């Protein structure tokens, strides 16, 4: 199969998935079969070492429609799993600011405004700190309510979105999300090169990544 056709086939798959807000991640591993795993906003593909790039591209193409059709269910399941976190962040309960408990409580709307204000105030200094380190500059930074993501990046517009709930965590978590999204301005994917860029900018990123993923640390 001509390499140009193979490249075109994979590019079309990537574009179709991107329209559904799904990123494609392909990695070669010591596995017997091509394995697909659909996660929130990601299609993970493990390819056997003996499979050619052309075969992998064809296999991915055949699973694109499946991934797009099932992605809403995956997101819904993830939201249900994250419900305790969402409740902790939005309920009329103990208030956390940068990971520390505050001596007062707020209702949902007040908490949202409180987090938005503090994040807005922190953003200029944080971006001024990390943009030179990453070597990339965002044209625009916006905040919004996000329950399945902590941040996102529109690489074409160089626009970065941050979740207003980030101030519930230590400020280093927000710094990690900023670094992560800025690195997407170098690599619009989650390739090995992307993660190396993140590690170069922030060597301890994994700790903060895991905290946001609920693997380490707690909200209380």
Helices and strands as residue ranges (DSSP letters): H 3-19, E 23-29, E 35-39, E 42-48, H 53-81, H 83-90, E 94-97, E 100-105, H 108-134, E 140-144, E 151-154, E 159-163, G 164-168, H 171-183, H 192-201, H 205-212
